[in-house]
Amino acid sequence: MREFVAAPQAAEDERIDVGVLFVGGGPAGIAGAIRLGRLLADDAATAEALGETPIAVIDKGRVAGAHLLSGAVVNPSALRDLLPGTPMEDLPSFGPVRKEAVYLMRPGYSVRLPTPPPFHNKGNWIFSLAQLGRHLAERAEELGAMVLPETAGQTLLVDGGAVRGVVTGDKGLDRDGEPTAAYEPGVEIRARVTVLCEGTQGHLAGALAEEFSLRSQNPQVWSLGVKEVWKVARPLDRVIHTLGWPLRWAGKHGETGGSFIYPMGEDRLAIGLVVGLEHHDASLSVHDLLQQFKTHPMIRELLKGGEREAWGAKTIPEGGLYSVPDRISVPGAILTGDSAGFVNVPKLKGIHYAMRSGMLAAETVHEVLKGGGDPAAPGALDGYDRRVKASHIWRDLHRVRNMRQALTKGLMVGGGLASAMDLTRGAFPGGTFRTRRDADAELRVEPRDYPDPDGALTFDKLSSVFLSGNRSRDDQPNHIRVRRRVPAEVAQAWVAMCPAAVYELGERSGDGMVEVLLTPSNCVQCGAITAKGGRLTPPEGGSGPEYSIA
């Protein structure tokens, strides 16, 4: 990780100086920029002290929102506070949730269940996160923020025990890292405060944790979600969640997760499957499990006469409260959203927490700057930690602090424990349920019978990557760090796990080791490899998926 931390070096005329830098143009970063923009609009003195560019947002996607993907049934509380006076109807949404249903799935049939409290969605609104992100980026620019897409944060600038900004990644390098005719070197961006809003598996957030020795009671764990958007013949009138098949119930398999289905207007629906990455099956593929899920009679009927229009994949931090770092601010920098682990797993909600944390970061930064403080001084940004811990983010995560861990005990036992935790607000059975790193799960090959892709209902991985709008150059440098010879079970797990067909099995040797072959240009930057023993670093800015409706 030390290779991604450096001291500032660029002369004044060779760098960009900004006031506050938000790294990541997702819900946390854009909400933070909007909130800070509003505060500075009423505080001309502080705004002037921040220079010509008081607020900047960098994002590695080609356009704002290009890398945003979520099952976006959103609690609107943070949006309402962020945009006071703006009716929800004026935002690019698919309307409020009207109805909901939960099913227990078995091969060939389903049983409707009473809706558990965590799955209640009435009052929430349905969005395409990519579309919402683009809209909010425009709002941020109207308030004076400089939004820079196609700009990846590659290196964290640290000097004197404080974060001083970032270095952006080079562009226009060939496969061997040599400049091409389109070469553009990265640049130092110096900032009074750097707010890390990189989402799941944040690259610089990982460097920050190492550099400043951030720790948590439990290691972070992740799930992988794979999602499709379908144009359908018949409208869907409710949000649907399912449990059970095609996942296996017994705790010995370590398979956790479920599906979501929700309407996107009268003629579209989103369908996705989320599966924990601590499972033991080296042949488990979330992408292929989603294809299998669609063959169920109930799901097939929803999609009958329809056409798949979009696809995407992303990891979700699921460790909960005990996986949040012991500090979420350090001198000169703040952690927000998924980068900090603010996700309520039972409710499958994280977007409003990300937005709220970005807003709290903005309020903290403004308070320090307005008071003439130095954000790089030790303890100067501690107010952010206090704000988060006094907010509904912390209260909500405390209530469900052990529920994700309980679910690893299997659907029946884990479901019963989770229900008891929900009823008692986490008081029973108490204590701290431990997690282990996803990469430490014992692996064994348990062959599964995935359906063959038919191009109508079920699809292969490469055709799915095409639908993500992937814009990566075939000849750009490899941004994936993995050991190239690993035990056969590990290699097979990487091949199966990756929804974008990045990994292939290569030459086997007599010692049980296998060579791993890579096609990095397929990568949609879901982050799963970081959870399972490798490391995803930022690719060239502007590459990767270009989600438009997913």
N, C-alpha and C positions, 0 to 999 in steps of 0.2 A: 504493500500500500504506500510505502514511502515514495515510490516513483511518481505518485499523483499529488505530492505536496512539495512546494518549492517556495523559496524566498522571492520577493519582488525584485525585478532587475531592470525593467524597461525605463528608459528616460522619459521625462514628461511629454516630449513630443512624439513618443513611440507607443503610447498607451492611451486608453480611454479612461477618463475619470468620471465617476458617477456618484451620486449621493447614496442611494440605497439600491442594491442589486438583488433582484429576485431571480434565482436560478431555477427555471422551470415555469412553463406557461400553462399549468393545469389549474384546477380549482383553487389550491392554496396560493400559488403565486399571483394569479390574476386578481383574486379577491383581495390579497394583501396590497397589490398595487392600486386597486380602486380605493380601498379604505385609506391608504396613505395619501393618495391624490386628493381625496375630499378633505382630509385634515390639513394638508398643506395649502389648499385653496383658501382656507380661513386663517392661515398663518404665514403671511408673506415673508416675514423676517426669517423664519426657519427655512422656507423654500429657497430664498435667495442665498442663504448660507450653504446650501447643498450644491450650488453651482449651476451650470447650464443644463445639466441633465440630473434633476433631483431623483428621478425614479427610472430604473431600467429593468426590463424583463428579457432574459434570454431563454430560448427554447430550441431544442435540437430538431424538431419537426420542420417540414418544408413550409408549412403555414401554421398559424395558431390553431390549436386543436387537432393537428394531424396525428398525434400520438395518444390522444385521449380515448380510452375505451373503458366502459363499465356497464354493468346492468343498472342503468341510471333511473331507478325509481327513487326519487330524491326527497328527503325531508326538506321542506322549503324554508325552514326557520332562518338559516344563515343568509339565503338569498334575499329574504324580506328585509333583514337588517342591513344587508350590504347595499340594497337599492331601494331605500325608503321612497315611497310614493309611486313606485313602479308596480302596476298590477301584474300578477303572475301571468295573466293572459297576454301581456305584451312581450313576454319572453318566448324564444323559439322552443315551445314544448309541444307535447302530445296530450296535454290536459291532465286533470287529476285522476287518481285511481278511484274507480267507481265500485268495483267488486273485487273479491279475492277468493282464492280456493287453494287448499293444500291436499295433496294426494300421496298415499303410500303406493309405490309402484312395485308390482310383481310381474314376472314374464307373462305377457299376454293379457293382463288385467290390472285394474287400479282400484283403490279404495279411498273414497274421500274421507278426510279427517276433519275434526273440529280445528279451526285455525288457531295454532298456538300463539300466545301473545307476541313473541318476537317477530312473527310473520304478519302482524297487522300493518297494513299499508294505507288505510283510508286517511285522507288528509295529505298524502304524499303526491308528488307530481312526476310525470314521466318525461324524460328528456333523452335526446341524443347528446351525450357528453361532448362529442366532437363539435356539434353545432353550438351548444351552449358555450363552449370554450372560445370559439371564434367570436361569438356575440360579446362576451365579456371582455375579450381583448380589445375590441373596438371601443367599449366603454372606458377601458383603462387609457387608451390613447387619447380619447377626448378630454381626459383629466390631466394630460401632460406626460404620461408614461411613454418611454421609448421602448417599443416591443421589437425584439430582434429575433426572428425565426432563423432556421438553418444555422444556429449557433450553439454548439455543444460545449458545456463546461468540462474541461479535460483535467485541469490541475487546480488545486486549492492553494492560494497564496497565503502564507503564514509568516509573520515576522514579529519578534518580540512577544511571543506567546499569544498572538491574536491573529484572527483571519483578516486579511486585507483585500480580498477579492478573489478572482479566478483568472486562469488562462484558458482561452477558448482553443478548441481543436483545430489543427491544420485541415485544409481542404485541398483536393486535387492531387493527392498522392497516389502512386500506383500500388500494386499488390506488394511490392518489395519496400514500400515506404519512400520511394524516390519521387521528387516533384515531377509533375506533368506540366504541359503548357497551361493548364487551368489552375495551377498551384496558387493557393492563398494561405499564407502563414497565419497561425493563431495569434491572438493579441491579448495582452494583459488588460483586464478590466479592474481598476482599483475602485474600491467602494468604502464608504464609512461603515456600512453594515452589509453583510451578505446573508440573505435569507434563502436557505436551501429548501426548495419545493419540488424536488425531482420525482416525486411519486414513488412507486414501489421499486425496491432494489436501487435506491439512489446511489449513484457512483461516488459523488463527492461527499454524500452523507456517510458512506463507508470510510472514506479517507479521513473525514472529520472525527468519526468515532475512534479510529486508530490513533490519530495524532493527539487527541485530547483525552484518551483513555476513558471513553464513555462506556458504561457497563449497565447491565440489566439483570434482574433476578433470574430470568429465563432467557435462553437464546430465542431470537425471532424465528418463527416458522411461517411457511407460505402455503397457499393453495394456488392452483393454476385454473383459470377460467378460460373456456373457449366459447365463443359466441357467434351466432349467425343472425342476420336479418333477412326475413322472407317477405316477399310480396305475396299475399294470400287472396284466395277467392272469397272467403267469408270472414267478416270482422270478428275479432276476439274482444270480449267485453270485460275481461278481468285479468288481474295479475295471478299467475299460477306458480306455486312452488311444489316440488316433488321431493320425496325421500325414498331411499331404497334402490331398487334395480335401476340401472345396471351395476351399481356398486354392491359389494357383498356385505352382509350384516355383521358377521362375526368379528370380534375385536382382534383376533389373531392376524387378520389381513391388514389392519391399520388403515382402512379405507373410509374417509370421511368426506362429506359433501352432499350435494344435491343440485337440482336444476332450478332455473327461473324461466318463465315465459311471460311476456307482457305485450300489450298492444302498442303500436306506434301509428296511431291514426286508424282509419277505417280499413285500410288495405295492406297494412304491414304488421308484422309481429317480430319480436326479438326472442330468441331461444338460446339458452346457454347452460353449460354444465360446469360446476366448480368442484374440484377434487383436491384434497390435501396432498402435499408432496412428501409426507412422512410414511407413505404406504410401503409395503414390502415387495410388491410385484414388479419385477424388472420388465415385464411385458405390458404394463399398464400405460395406455395412451389416452389422455383426456380427449384429444381430438376424435379418436376412433370410438371412444365410449359415447361421445355425443352423436356420432353417426348411428351407433347401435340404438341409442335412446330414441332416435327419430323413427325407428322401425316399430316401436310399440303402437298397438292399435289406436290408443287415445291420441298420441302425438301425430301419428300418420294422418289421422282424420283432420287435425288442425291445419296440417300443411298440404292437404289434398288439393290439387289444382294450382299449387303455388310455385314460386320460383325463388331460388336463393339469390340475394342481391349483394350481400356483404358478409364479411367474416373477419374475426380478429381474436387475439389471445393476449392475456395479461396475467401476471401473478398478483396475489393479494396478501399483504402481511396480516397474519392471523394470530400471532402470539398473545395479543391482548395487553392488558395493563402491565403485567409482569414482564413483558418484553420491551416496554418503552424504556429508553435509556434513563439513567439516573439524573442526567442533566439534558435539557433540550435547548439550552443556550450556552455559549462559550464566549469569551471576549471576541467581539466583532462578528458573531454569526449566530443564527437561530435555525432550528429544525422544525419543520411543519409537516402536517398531513401524513400521507403514507410513509414518507421518509422517517417520521418519528414512530410510526406504527399505530396511528389513530384510526382503528377500524373496529366496529362493533360486529363481531362475527355472527352471533345468533340472528341479528337483524339484517345482515348483509348490507351494512351502511357504513360509508366512510366519506362520501362527498361533502356532506354538510360539516363534518368535523374538519376536513381539510380546509374548507373555506373559512370556518370559524378560527382555526389556528392561524391562517394567514392574516385575518383581520386583527387578531390579538397581537401578532408579531408587529403589524403596522402601528398599532396603538402604543406598544412598548417602545418602538424605535422613535416615534414622534415625541413621546414623553421625555426620553433621554435627550434627544437633540434640542427640543425646545428649552429644556432646562440648562442647556450649555454643557451637558456631560459628554464624555468621550466613550462611545460605544465599545471601543477596544480595551477599555480599562477593565480589570478583573471585577466581576460582579455587576457591571453596568447594565447588562441585559437580563439580570435575574428576575426582573419584574415580569418577563414573559413566562417563566416557569410558574410564578405565583398566579398569574392570570389564568393559565391553562388549568392549574390544579383547583382553581375556584370556579371553573366553568362547567357546563353540562358535559363537556368532553370527558373530563375526569370522573364525574359522577356516573355517567353511563358506562364507562369502561370498568369502573370499580364494581358495579352491580353484576357484570358478566365476566368477572376477572378469571374464573376457572372453567367457563363453559366450553370453550374450544378444546381444552385439555380433556374434559370429561367425555367428549364425543369420540375420542380415540379408543374408548373402551367398547365400541360397537354400538349399533343402532338401538338395541333394546336397553342394555345397561347404561350406556352413555346418555341415551335419550331420557331415561328416568332420572339420572343424576342432574342433567341439564334442566329438567322441569323443576326439580326440587330447588335448584339454585335460583331459577327465575322467580319462583314463588316466595323465596326468602331473601330476595335481593342479594344473593351470593353468600348469605350467612351460613347456610348449610351446604355441605359438611364443613365449610371453613378451611383454613389453612391455605397453603400455596401448592397447587398441582403443578408438577414439574413437566417441562418439555425438554426434548433433546433436538439437536440440529437435524434438519431433514436429511442432510448428507450422511448422518450416522445411522440411518435406518438399515437394518439387515436386509439384504436383497436376496430374492430367490426367483427363479423363472417359473411362472405359473401361466402357461399358455391360455390365451383367451380367444374366443371365436368372434372376431370382429366381422361385420358384413363387408362384402366386396363393394367398392364404389360403383354406383350405377349411373352417376351423372345427373340424376333426377332428384333422388331423395338423399342419397349418401354420396360422399365425395372424398377424394384423396387429399393429401396435404398440399401438394404443389398447386392444384387448382384453387385451393383455399388461399394460399399465399398470394396468388394473382389477384383475388378479390380484395385483399387488404390494401391494394394500391401500392405495394412495395416499390420503392424508388431507388434501392441500393444499386450502385454500380458493381458489375461483376469483378472489376479489377481494382476495387478499393482495398486498403489494408484490412487484414483480419482484426476484428475488434473483440474476439472471443478468446479468453485465456482458459485453456484446459490442458491437463496432461494428455499426451498423445498416445501413450500406451497404458492401459488400465486393466483391471480384472474384467473378465468377460461379462459378468453380471452388471458391472457399472457401465460398461460400454453399451450393453443392450438397453439398460434403463435410460441412458441419455437418448438413444435412438428413438425409443418408444415415447418418452416424455415429450420431446420437442415437437410442437404442433406444426413447425414449418419445415421439417425435413432437412435440418441443418447438418445432422450427424449421420454418418454411415459406419458400418462395421468394416474394418479393413483386415489386414493380415492377422491371422491367429498364430500364436507360438505355443510351444509345448509346455510352457510354464503357466498356462491359463490366462495369459495376458493377451489383449487384443489392441491392435492399432485403431485409432479413431480418426476418420476422415471428416473434413469439414467443408461445407459450402456456406460461408458466412453471409453471402449476399441474399440468401433466403430469409435471414433472421428478421423477425418482426419485433425484436427487443422486448419479449415478454418477461425476461428475467429469470426463467425457471432454472437455467444452468447455474446461476449464482447460488440458488438454494441447494443445489445438488452437487456442489464440490468444485465448480469452475468459477469463472468471473466474467460478467458481461461489462465491457467498458464502452464508452460512447463511440459510436461509429461516426463517420463523416457527417457533419451537419447537413440536414436536408434529406438524408437517406432514411431507410426504414419505411414503415407503413404510412399511408396517407388516409386515415379514417375520415369518412365524410358523414356517415349516418350511424355507424355502429355505436 
